[in-house]
Amino acid sequence: MAEPLPQPVAVFMTFPSLEDANRVATALVDEHLAACVNLLPGVRSVFFWEGAREEATEVLAVAKTTQQRFGDLAARVKSLHGYSVPEVIALPIVEGNESYLRWLAETVSKS
């Protein structure tokens, strides 16, 4: 019987530029904190900041990792990010291609 896989998660992060997003994504993958990071430029964000409604064009990054690695990933993002309060939120992946999820778990388990 195969050992159960760690809980996979998708981590959403936003960045002010593609260069910033790519720099952080590369670090997360190189350090095995994320198996993969997708960068989606041109996201329009509407949000409250310091009591006022703001709008910005950002890059959305979606990293795939495990729940066990989320704390390390979040800490690394915060250390590299230009925002004082960066978005780093994880959502559980409840189903998926088993071979992909196994690859994800093996990739982020490497130190």
Buried (B, 14 or more C-beta within 10 A) or exposed (E): EEEEBBBBBBBBBBBBEBEBBBBBBEBBBEBBBBBBBEBEBEEEEEEEEEEEEEEEEBBBBBBBBBEEBBEBBBEBBEEBBEBEEBBBEBEEBEEEEEEBBBBBBEBBEEE
